[in-house]
Amino acid sequence: MEVSRSNYLEIVKIIPFSERRTCFCDFARQNEIKIEKINYKNHISKKELRKAYKIYKSKPSGRNYFHEKKLIVKAFEDVEKFLRSEKND
């Protein structure tokens, strides 16, 4: 199956800091969220991004990935900010 680049967003444009991106990508993979590698960069569809956010919000409040709770919380704050800006466009 060919991946259409227009259907995918660069994760780097959603989550600007590499440590947060790493946490987000690991979280996504653990929860079977599809991340595509296009030109050596991780990409995600809007549908999968919303799915990851929904899973994150449904998890118990004791989320502690990589023993660094703040990184995953900050990563999903970036995702939330992006999703809100998409609604306003």
MINUNU-133835 format. One record per residue: residue number from 1; x, y, z of N, C-alpha, C in turn; residue in three letters. Coordinates in nm, 3 decimals. Layout:
REM MINUNU-133835
NUM / X / Y / Z / X / Y / Z / X / Y / Z / ala
...
***
This chain:
REM MINUNU-133835
1 / 0.084 / -0.118 / 0.000 / 0.000 / 0.000 / 0.000 / 0.088 / 0.124 / 0.000 / met
2 / 0.062 / 0.213 / -0.090 / 0.138 / 0.338 / -0.099 / 0.083 / 0.439 / 0.001 / glu
3 / 0.171 / 0.507 / 0.070 / 0.131 / 0.607 / 0.168 / 0.126 / 0.742 / 0.100 / val
4 / 0.010 / 0.804 / 0.105 / -0.004 / 0.938 / 0.048 / 0.043 / 1.039 / 0.151 / ser
5 / 0.143 / 1.112 / 0.116 / 0.204 / 1.206 / 0.211 / 0.105 / 1.313 / 0.256 / arg
6 / 0.010 / 1.350 / 0.171 / -0.084 / 1.456 / 0.206 / -0.179 / 1.415 / 0.318 / ser
7 / -0.193 / 1.285 / 0.342 / -0.281 / 1.238 / 0.448 / -0.211 / 1.232 / 0.584 / asn
8 / -0.082 / 1.261 / 0.586 / -0.005 / 1.247 / 0.708 / 0.058 / 1.379 / 0.750 / tyr
9 / 0.075 / 1.392 / 0.881 / 0.136 / 1.511 / 0.940 / 0.272 / 1.472 / 0.997 / leu
10 / 0.369 / 1.561 / 0.983 / 0.499 / 1.536 / 1.045 / 0.484 / 1.554 / 1.195 / glu
11 / 0.524 / 1.455 / 1.270 / 0.513 / 1.462 / 1.415 / 0.598 / 1.576 / 1.469 / ile
12 / 0.709 / 1.605 / 1.404 / 0.798 / 1.712 / 1.448 / 0.726 / 1.849 / 1.444 / val
13 / 0.628 / 1.864 / 1.357 / 0.555 / 1.991 / 1.349 / 0.446 / 2.001 / 1.455 / lys
14 / 0.411 / 1.888 / 1.515 / 0.310 / 1.885 / 1.621 / 0.378 / 1.893 / 1.757 / ile
15 / 0.484 / 1.816 / 1.774 / 0.557 / 1.808 / 1.901 / 0.700 / 1.853 / 1.873 / ile
16 / 0.734 / 1.976 / 1.912 / 0.862 / 2.035 / 1.872 / 0.988 / 1.980 / 1.939 / pro
17 / 0.977 / 1.919 / 2.056 / 1.097 / 1.876 / 2.128 / 1.118 / 1.726 / 2.116 / phe
18 / 1.242 / 1.686 / 2.088 / 1.272 / 1.546 / 2.056 / 1.241 / 1.449 / 2.170 / ser
19 / 1.265 / 1.488 / 2.294 / 1.237 / 1.398 / 2.406 / 1.087 / 1.371 / 2.416 / glu
20 / 1.008 / 1.476 / 2.396 / 0.862 / 1.460 / 2.398 / 0.816 / 1.373 / 2.282 / arg
21 / 0.874 / 1.396 / 2.164 / 0.838 / 1.316 / 2.046 / 0.868 / 1.169 / 2.069 / arg
22 / 0.983 / 1.140 / 2.129 / 1.021 / 1.002 / 2.158 / 0.918 / 0.937 / 2.249 / thr
23 / 0.879 / 1.007 / 2.354 / 0.777 / 0.955 / 2.446 / 0.646 / 0.932 / 2.373 / cys
24 / 0.607 / 1.029 / 2.290 / 0.482 / 1.018 / 2.216 / 0.485 / 0.898 / 2.122 / phe
25 / 0.593 / 0.883 / 2.047 / 0.604 / 0.773 / 1.951 / 0.603 / 0.637 / 2.021 / cys
26 / 0.672 / 0.627 / 2.134 / 0.672 / 0.502 / 2.210 / 0.533 / 0.472 / 2.265 / asp
27 / 0.466 / 0.575 / 2.316 / 0.328 / 0.560 / 2.364 / 0.239 / 0.511 / 2.250 / phe
28 / 0.252 / 0.574 / 2.134 / 0.170 / 0.538 / 2.018 / 0.195 / 0.393 / 1.978 / ala
29 / 0.319 / 0.353 / 1.971 / 0.351 / 0.215 / 1.931 / 0.299 / 0.114 / 2.032 / arg
30 / 0.309 / 0.147 / 2.161 / 0.258 / 0.058 / 2.266 / 0.107 / 0.040 / 2.253 / gln
31 / 0.040 / 0.140 / 2.199 / -0.106 / 0.137 / 2.186 / -0.151 / 0.111 / 2.042 / asn
32 / -0.060 / 0.057 / 1.962 / -0.089 / 0.016 / 1.825 / -0.142 / 0.129 / 1.737 / glu
33 / -0.089 / 0.248 / 1.758 / -0.119 / 0.363 / 1.674 / -0.020 / 0.360 / 1.558 / ile
34 / -0.069 / 0.377 / 1.437 / 0.017 / 0.370 / 1.319 / 0.099 / 0.496 / 1.302 / lys
35 / 0.230 / 0.479 / 1.297 / 0.321 / 0.589 / 1.266 / 0.397 / 0.546 / 1.141 / ile
36 / 0.395 / 0.630 / 1.040 / 0.462 / 0.599 / 0.913 / 0.594 / 0.674 / 0.906 / glu
37 / 0.693 / 0.609 / 0.849 / 0.824 / 0.671 / 0.827 / 0.825 / 0.718 / 0.682 / lys
38 / 0.828 / 0.850 / 0.660 / 0.833 / 0.907 / 0.526 / 0.954 / 0.999 / 0.521 / ile
39 / 1.045 / 0.971 / 0.429 / 1.169 / 1.049 / 0.417 / 1.242 / 1.061 / 0.550 / asn
40 / 1.253 / 0.949 / 0.620 / 1.326 / 0.940 / 0.747 / 1.263 / 1.018 / 0.861 / tyr
41 / 1.139 / 1.063 / 0.845 / 1.071 / 1.135 / 0.953 / 0.942 / 1.062 / 0.987 / lys
42 / 0.904 / 1.067 / 1.116 / 0.780 / 1.004 / 1.159 / 0.661 / 1.091 / 1.123 / asn
43 / 0.559 / 1.027 / 1.067 / 0.435 / 1.093 / 1.029 / 0.317 / 1.017 / 1.089 / his
44 / 0.208 / 1.089 / 1.112 / 0.087 / 1.028 / 1.166 / -0.034 / 1.091 / 1.098 / ile
45 / -0.137 / 1.012 / 1.078 / -0.260 / 1.068 / 1.019 / -0.338 / 1.140 / 1.129 / ser
46 / -0.424 / 1.233 / 1.089 / -0.507 / 1.304 / 1.187 / -0.595 / 1.206 / 1.264 / lys
47 / -0.645 / 1.106 / 1.194 / -0.731 / 1.006 / 1.257 / -0.654 / 0.932 / 1.367 / lys
48 / -0.533 / 0.889 / 1.336 / -0.451 / 0.817 / 1.434 / -0.409 / 0.910 / 1.548 / glu
49 / -0.385 / 1.037 / 1.517 / -0.348 / 1.134 / 1.620 / -0.463 / 1.151 / 1.720 / leu
50 / -0.583 / 1.164 / 1.668 / -0.701 / 1.176 / 1.756 / -0.720 / 1.050 / 1.839 / arg
51 / -0.696 / 0.935 / 1.777 / -0.708 / 0.806 / 1.846 / -0.607 / 0.799 / 1.961 / lys
52 / -0.483 / 0.839 / 1.936 / -0.379 / 0.839 / 2.040 / -0.418 / 0.931 / 2.155 / ala
53 / -0.471 / 1.049 / 2.120 / -0.511 / 1.145 / 2.222 / -0.625 / 1.088 / 2.308 / tyr
54 / -0.720 / 1.023 / 2.242 / -0.833 / 0.964 / 2.314 / -0.785 / 0.854 / 2.409 / lys
55 / -0.693 / 0.769 / 2.363 / -0.637 / 0.663 / 2.448 / -0.564 / 0.725 / 2.566 / ile
56 / -0.484 / 0.827 / 2.540 / -0.408 / 0.894 / 2.646 / -0.503 / 0.948 / 2.753 / tyr
57 / -0.610 / 1.014 / 2.709 / -0.705 / 1.074 / 2.804 / -0.781 / 0.969 / 2.884 / lys
58 / -0.798 / 0.849 / 2.827 / -0.873 / 0.745 / 2.896 / -0.788 / 0.665 / 2.996 / ser
59 / -0.657 / 0.681 / 2.990 / -0.567 / 0.609 / 3.082 / -0.581 / 0.669 / 3.222 / lys
60 / -0.551 / 0.590 / 3.324 / -0.553 / 0.643 / 3.460 / -0.456 / 0.760 / 3.476 / pro
61 / -0.483 / 0.846 / 3.571 / -0.403 / 0.967 / 3.587 / -0.259 / 0.939 / 3.626 / ser
62 / -0.226 / 0.820 / 3.667 / -0.090 / 0.786 / 3.706 / 0.000 / 0.752 / 3.589 / gly
63 / -0.019 / 0.816 / 3.476 / 0.061 / 0.786 / 3.357 / 0.208 / 0.823 / 3.384 / arg
64 / 0.293 / 0.728 / 3.373 / 0.434 / 0.756 / 3.398 / 0.519 / 0.675 / 3.302 / asn
65 / 0.540 / 0.729 / 3.184 / 0.620 / 0.662 / 3.082 / 0.764 / 0.707 / 3.096 / tyr
66 / 0.854 / 0.614 / 3.089 / 0.998 / 0.643 / 3.097 / 1.036 / 0.712 / 3.227 / phe
67 / 0.958 / 0.691 / 3.330 / 0.983 / 0.752 / 3.461 / 0.995 / 0.904 / 3.449 / his
68 / 0.934 / 0.960 / 3.349 / 0.941 / 1.105 / 3.325 / 0.802 / 1.151 / 3.284 / glu
69 / 0.715 / 1.162 / 3.384 / 0.575 / 1.195 / 3.359 / 0.561 / 1.326 / 3.282 / lys
70 / 0.644 / 1.421 / 3.313 / 0.630 / 1.553 / 3.251 / 0.647 / 1.549 / 3.099 / lys
71 / 0.734 / 1.464 / 3.049 / 0.757 / 1.458 / 2.904 / 0.632 / 1.414 / 2.829 / leu
72 / 0.566 / 1.308 / 2.873 / 0.448 / 1.260 / 2.803 / 0.332 / 1.357 / 2.821 / ile
73 / 0.323 / 1.417 / 2.938 / 0.218 / 1.517 / 2.962 / 0.239 / 1.636 / 2.869 / val
74 / 0.362 / 1.683 / 2.859 / 0.393 / 1.796 / 2.770 / 0.370 / 1.758 / 2.624 / lys
75 / 0.404 / 1.636 / 2.586 / 0.383 / 1.591 / 2.448 / 0.235 / 1.596 / 2.413 / ala
76 / 0.151 / 1.548 / 2.504 / 0.008 / 1.549 / 2.475 / -0.053 / 1.688 / 2.490 / phe
77 / 0.011 / 1.777 / 2.564 / -0.033 / 1.917 / 2.563 / -0.008 / 1.976 / 2.424 / glu
78 / 0.106 / 1.941 / 2.362 / 0.135 / 1.986 / 2.225 / 0.031 / 1.930 / 2.127 / asp
79 / -0.003 / 1.802 / 2.144 / -0.104 / 1.739 / 2.057 / -0.238 / 1.809 / 2.073 / val
80 / -0.276 / 1.834 / 2.199 / -0.403 / 1.900 / 2.226 / -0.407 / 2.039 / 2.163 / glu
81 / -0.299 / 2.112 / 2.175 / -0.289 / 2.245 / 2.115 / -0.305 / 2.237 / 1.963 / lys
82 / -0.240 / 2.138 / 1.902 / -0.250 / 2.119 / 1.758 / -0.394 / 2.086 / 1.717 / phe
83 / -0.457 / 1.993 / 1.789 / -0.593 / 1.954 / 1.754 / -0.690 / 2.071 / 1.769 / leu
84 / -0.670 / 2.153 / 1.870 / -0.756 / 2.272 / 1.887 / -0.737 / 2.369 / 1.772 / arg
85 / -0.613 / 2.389 / 1.729 / -0.587 / 2.482 / 1.619 / -0.647 / 2.430 / 1.488 / ser
86 / -0.652 / 2.298 / 1.472 / -0.713 / 2.237 / 1.353 / -0.864 / 2.264 / 1.350 / glu
87 / -0.927 / 2.261 / 1.467 / -1.072 / 2.287 / 1.474 / -1.103 / 2.431 / 1.438 / lys
88 / -1.013 / 2.522 / 1.475 / -1.036 / 2.665 / 1.451 / -1.007 / 2.706 / 1.307 / asn
89 / -0.938 / 2.622 / 1.232 / -0.905 / 2.656 / 1.092 / -1.021 / 2.630 / 0.999 / asp
***
